[in-house]
Amino acid sequence: MSFITLMARGVLAGVWFWAGWAKILDPVTSAETVRAYRILSEAQISSFVCGLPALELVLAALLWAGLSIRLAAVLSALLLLAFLAAIVVAWGGSGLSIDCGCFGHGGEIDATDTHYLQEVIRDVGLLFLCAWLTKWPASNFSVDAALR
């Protein structure tokens, strides 16, 4: 089980790092993507665009280092649930055609170019990894193990 936990940590850490870094590299596109969802006000968008990649990178670091694994998994699951809700709302009749922008290059797109189902399946798969880490957080090669 320790190997599966280590792999789950690595996958989630990689996803969060890639997502956070992509948003830091292109904050303008990140803001356009958030704006396309039509959930936040203009005043909230800049804070969100700064805060989200920071959170994603902190989660990546915690999972990679193996520090507070269960907490990082729970926070990851909550963030993924929020992302899933936004995707489902966009997909489910809101009339929005959006690339999720999870890894950069998001925003409004042509309705024929949406990939909602793949985005939902990906996020549900990542939620399973979060559930695994919440249930079995102990693994070799972690700060948590070294502190025990």
N, C-alpha and C positions, 0 to 999 in steps of 0.2 A: 504493500500500500504506500510505503514511503516514496517509491519511484513514481507512482501515479500522482501523488501529491506534488512531488518536485516538478513533474511535467506540467501539471495544471498551473502551478505557480509561474512557470516559465512562459506558458502560452498567454496567460492573463497579463503578466508583466510586459510581454512583447506587444500585445494589443494596446495596452494603456500607453506605453511609451510611444508607439507609432502614432496613435491618435493624438496624444498631447503635443508631440513634436511637430506634427503636420500643422496643427492649429497655431503653434507659436511661429512657425515659418511663414505663414500667410494669414495674419489676423484680419485682413480686409475680406478675404474670401470666407473666413470663419464668421465674421459679422454678417455677411450677406446670407450665409447658410442659416444662421440663427434667425435672421429677419424673415427668411422665406417660410418658416414654420408659423409665423404670425401668432406666437404665444406670448412673447415678452414685449414690453414697451420699449421704445427707443432709448429711454433712460436706463433700462435694465440691461440692454444688449452689451454695452461696453464692459460692464462689470462681469457679465457672464462670459464674454469672450476672453477676458483676462483670467477669471477664476477657474473655468473648466479645464483648460490645459494644465494649470498648476495642480489641480486635484488629480487629473489623470497621471501626471508625472510622479506625484507623491505615491499614488497607489502602485504604480510600476516599481518604484524604488522599494517600497515596503515588501511587495511580493517577491521581487528579485532577491532582496537580502534575506527574506524569510523572517521579517520582524513584524510582530502582531498580525500573523497570517489570518487568523479568524476575523479580526476586525477589518482588515483590508478586504477579505472576501465578502463580508456583509456590506461594507460600503460599496464595493464593486457591484454587488447584486442590486443594491438600491439605485445606483446610477444607471445600470443596464435596464432596470424596470422603467425608469423615467424615459430613457431613450426609446424603449419598446413602445411605451404609451404614445410618445410623439409620432413614431413611425406609423402605428396603428391608426391614430387619428388622421394623419395625412393620407393614409391608404383608404380608410373607411368612409369615404364620401365627403370629405371636407373640400374636395375639388382641387387640392394641392398636388402638384407634380414636383417632387423634391428628390434630389440625391441626398442621402442622409448627411453627408459631410463629415462622417465619422473619422475619416482619414484624409481630410482635405478635399478640395475640389467639389464642394457641395453647393446646394442652392437650388433654385428653380430650374427645371429641365422640361423637355418635351414629355408628354404623358406616355409616349411609347418607349421612353428610355428609363422608366422607373424600375427599381429592383426591390420592391417592398418585401416580397416573399423571401428572397435570399437574405435580406437584412434581418427579418424576423427570425429566420432559422439560425442565422449566425448568432444573434443575441441570445436566443434560447439555449443554444449550445454553450455559450459562455456562462449563462446562468447555471447550467449543470456543473460546470467547473467550480463556480462560486459555491454551490451547494456541497460539492465534494470537499472543498477546502474548509468550509464551515464545520462539516462533520468530522473530517480527518485532517486537521491542520499540521500535525507533527510530521516533519520530514528531516532527512539528513541535509547537510549543507545549508543550514539556516541559522540566523542569529538567535532565534527562539531556542533551537536545540543547544546552542553553545551556552546560553544563559541558564539552562536547566541544570 
